[in-house]
Amino acid sequence: MNFIREKSDTFDVFKDLCTQLQREKRCGIARIRSGHGTEFENAKFDEYCLDEGIIQEFSSPITPQQNGVVERKNRTL
């Protein structure tokens, strides 16, 4: 389990998690869903997801109902 100390560490932990999951499950990641947080919505994530064929889905802005789903799912990772 990886704990993220700072938001700037999110990309590196995500990349390692993707590699680990793809090896364990022997399949690719099709899509990820997140809020509009800057830790997920930046050039590094965009480039990595484009290279890996991962679709990024974002919840609608200013909708705590949708953002709560994303946050609960992120907690389980």
Buried (B, 14 or more C-beta within 10 A) or exposed (E): EEEEEEEEEBBEBBBEBBEEBEEEEEEEBEEBBBBBBEBBEEEBBEEBBEEEEBEBEBBEEEEEEBBEEBBEEBEEE
